[in-house]
Amino acid sequence: MIHPSIRVLSVAIACILPLAGICVSQARAAEPFDQFPVAVACEYKGLYQIFYLTRLEADGVATYVNPSKLAGTISVGGTAKALGEPIGGSCLGKTLEQLKASGQVLDLKR
């Protein structure tokens, strides 16, 4: 016969282990995104817009899109580039470090 306290402990462990696995797998899945801000603020001809991180490709290129469907890409070692319309703006040609230094990134701290 199993002692009641051991039975309670085994039930508690059985309930906690799956939760621990979920937490670890979520942390691993989020690691690539840790290098990129969740959003970037850009100005073009007096109009300020927020571009949201929407995709991170296997080669490390992140894609940002705004509600007006304008988009751009950036990589950890590269500069911001526009997709589609060749417009200028305060983000184009800047690295992630330059965008951070100029206060143009919006990030969620964990």
C-alpha positions, 0 to 999 in steps of 0.5 A: 500500500502506498502511503497517502503523503506519497500519493499526494506528492506524486499527483502534485508532481504529475500535475506540475511537470507538464506545466514546467515543460510548457514554460521551457518550450515557450522560452525556447520558442521565443529566443529568436524574437528576443533580438528584435523589438516588437514594434518600430516607430518611423516618421515620413513627411510628418506622419508617424507610424508604428510598424509591428514585427510580423515574421522572422525568417530562418535567415534572421530577417525580420519583417515589420508591417503597419496597418496601412500595409507598408512593410520593411525588413531588418536583420541583426547585422543589417539596415532597415529596408522598405518593401514595395513602395520605395519611400523614405523615412526616419527608419530606412538605412538604420541598424537595430542599434541605431533605431534603439539609440534614437528611441524608435523601438518599442519593446516588451520586457519579460 
